[in-house]
Amino acid sequence: MLLLLMVVVGIWVFWQRSQYPGAWEHTFHVRYAELRDRLRQARRTLREVEKELSRAYSEAESKVASIRGEHEQRVARLKREVERLQNPGRGEERARLGKAVLHEHVLLAPKSGELPLDGLRAEVRSGADQFWLYLYSDSHSSELVGFPYRRDPATAAGEIVPLFTEEQVRGFEMAINAAAAAEKRFRAGLPAQLARAEEELAEARKNTDAVKAAEQNRTHVMGSNRNDPRLAKARAGLTEARKAWEHETGLRPPK
């Protein structure tokens, strides 16, 4: 504990000597207390002014970063929307039953692969041991997908065969037809929607007024800080205090 105290005191003495250079009495004697206080106050005044000006600039800089970030995010979002409309792809998955998977824009069928939903129609019929989902497409040949509702006796003993209820299959049929109707509406409005999205993207890229205003404000704050009379006064005060100390001790103290 004593050693720790000695180390702390040693650090404090070293710091005092570095801040108030000269003879030992210049650093610690009460006779030079007023001179030390003048130097200390001048330093504090300058630091406070610099801190306030630095905070004002940091706020202006943060505003620029925030507004620029918002602008870039909006442009990126609109760009993704244009790309999505230019190439809708499969879209999000909506439902699945057995090996058939319904997406936002296509149906993945076991044999045909991707069937575009625009022009697709689904119809369920009951067979002897399974439901049959008929898929009629304007752009592809028709396809038949089976959904067993009872096990085939000829199936191998260890083979797992999923069975389906009529409610599941007819629900899937309804989901396909509803998605196909939605896709038809989507395709009909796609050219106009794409044109609007491209126009919004071009406008967003061009409209940088908010960013420019924030940058101009930052430049204004920088100039105001540089020419702030308080800063000049505080610097002059510290210069005079350092000169007074140097005159008394022969050594120029740090800022």
N, C-alpha and C positions, 0 to 999 in steps of 0.2 A: 504493500500500500504506500509506504514511504517512497519507494522507488518510483512508483507511478506518479506520485505527487511531484517528485523532483523532475520527472520528464515533462510533465505538464507545465510546470513553472519555467523550465528551460526553454520550451517552445514559445511560451508567452514572452519571455525576456528577449529571445531572438527576434520575434516578430516586432516587438516594440523598438528594438535597436534598428531594424531594417526600415521601419516607418519614420523614425525620428533619429536620423544618424547624427553623430557628433560624439562629444565626450559623454561619459556616463551620466553626468549631472544634467546634460541637455535632454537626455532621454527620460530621466526619472525625477530630477530635483524639482521641488515645488516652485522654485524661482522661475522656471521656464514653463510652468503649467499653462499660463495664458497663451504663450507662443504655440505650444502643442495643441491647445484647444482651438486656436485660430486655424491651424493647419487641418486638424480633424474635422472641423465644421465645414471648411472649404471643400474638403474631399467629399463629405456627406452630401453637401448641397449639389455638387456636380453629379454624383452618382444618382441622386433622386431625380434630377432633371433628365439625365440620360435614360434612366429606367422608364420614366413616363413617356418620353419620346419614342423609345424602343417599343413600348407596349402599343402606342398608337400605330406605329408602322406594322407591327405584327398583326394587329387587327385588320389593317388594310390589306396586308398580304394574304391573311386567311380568307378574307372576303373574295379576293381574286381567285384563290384556289377553289373555294366553295362554288362560286358562280361558274367558273370554267368547268368544274367537275359535273355540275348539273347540266350544262350545255352538252358536254361530251356524252353523258349518259343518255340524254334525249336523242341525240344523233344516232348513238349506237342502237337504241331501242327501235327507232324508226327504220334504221338500216336492216335490222333483223326482221321487221315486219315486211319490208319490201322483198327481202330474200325469201321469206315464207310464202308470200303471195306469188312470187315468180316460180317457186318450186315447192308446192305444198307437201310433196312426199306422201308418206303414209299417214302422217298425223298421229295424234295420241291414240292409244288403245282404248276402245270403248267396251268391248265384251269379248268373251271367248267361250267356245263350247267344243269339247273334244279337240280335234286338230284344226278347227276353223277359228280364225282370230279376226275380229272386227276392229278396224282402225277408223280414224276420222274420215279418211278419204278412200280407203281401199279395204277389200276383204281378202284375207289370206286363206285361200282354199287349198285343201290337201293335194289336188291334182294340178289345177291351173295356176297356182301361185297367186300373184296379185291380180285381183279383179277390181277395176275402178268402180266405185259406188255409183257414179253418174250413169244412169241407164240400167242399173242392176235391180232385179226383182227376185224376192225369195218366196217360196211356197212350200208348205209342209204337207206330206201325205203319209198315211200309216201303211206299213207293210206287215208281213206275217210276224216278223220278230224284231223289227226296227222301224224307226221313223225315217222317212226320206226327205231331205231338204233339197228342193229343186232350185237351182240358181240360174236365172235367165239374164243374159248380159247383151247389151247392144253392141259391144265391141269385142266380145269373146264368145266362144262356143259355150253352150249350157253345160252345167256340171251337176252331178248328183252326189250328195254327201249323206252317208248313213249314220244313224245314231241308235245303236241297239237298245232295246228295253227289256230283252231277256237273253240269257246266255245260250249260245249255239252249242248243242250237244257235241258237235264235232270239234269244239275247241279243246286244245291240249289241257290236261288237268292242272298244270302249274301256271298256265298263262292267265294274266290279269286282264280282264276285259271290262272297261268302264260301261256302266249302264246309265241310261238317261230317261227322265220322265217326260211325259208329253208337255207338262208345264215348262220345263227347261227349253225344249226344242221350239215350242211355239213362241216363247219369250225371246229366243234368239232370232227367230224369223221376224218378229215385230221390230226388234232392235235394228236388224239389217234394213228393213224397208223404211224405217224412220230415218236412219242414217243416209240412205240413198236419196230420200226426198230432200234432206238438208243439204246434201252434196249437190243436188241439181240446182237448188237456190243459190248455193255458194258459187258454182261455176257460172251461173247466169250473171251474177253481180261482180264476178272477179275482175273483168277489165276496168270497170269504173272504180272499184276498190283499190286496185293496183295503181291506177292513175292518181288517185287522191293520196295514197301513201307515198308515191314518188314525189309528188308536189310538196307534201309536208316535209319530206326528207331534204329536198333542195332548199326549202325555205328555212328549215332549222340550221342547215349548214351555213346559209348566208347571213342569218340573223345573229350577229355577235355583238349587238349593241350593249347588252348587259355586261358582257366580258370587258369590252372596251371602256365602259364607264367605270368599272371597278379598277381597271388598270390605270386609268387617268386619275382616279382618286388616290391610288397608291403613289403615283408620281407626285401628286400635289402634297400628300402627307410627307413624302421624302424631302421635297423642297422646303416645306414649312419647318420641318425638323432642323434642316440644315441652317435655316435663317432665323430660328427661334431666338429672340433676344435674351431669354433666360439662359440659354445654353452659352451664349457669348459672355454674359455676365458671370455665370458660374465658373467658366474657364478662366476669365480674367481674375476672379477672386482667388482661385487656387494658385494661379501664377504668382500673384502678389504674396500670398501666404508662403509659397515655396521660396520666393526671393528673400522675404523677411527671415526665414529660417536659415537660408544660405548666408545671409549677411551676418547673422549671429554666430553660426557654427562653422562657416567655411565649406559646408557640404550641401549639395543640392538633394533635397528629399525626393522620393518617388512620388508619382501622382497618386 
